[in-house]
Amino acid sequence: MKVDDEAAGAVLNRLRRAQGQLAGVIAMLESGRDCTDVVTQLAAVSRALDKAGFKIVASGMRQCLAADGDAPLTEEQLEKMFLTLA
């Protein structure tokens, strides 16, 4: 699947942010930080990944439907793809 350049930039930024947040969670656990702080940061990682996934699906929907020369995805396959992000 090809994601347009503008969407790819936004997705990469979100993934890099999530990567930094995840490194922060690891450091927090290693240093014995408060559970509430760790969970808050972990939730931020989860939201960043969700947003990146939704952006990929939204921007790539046209390619998924056309399947770039392959057989187009069925409605059931598209639904399953969306549900994997939920």
Secondary structure, DSSP 8 states (H G I E B T S, - for coil): ----HHHHHHHHHHHHHHHHHHHHHHHHHHTT--HHHHHHHHHHHHHHHHHHHHHHHHHHHHHHHHGGGS----HHHHHHHHHHH-
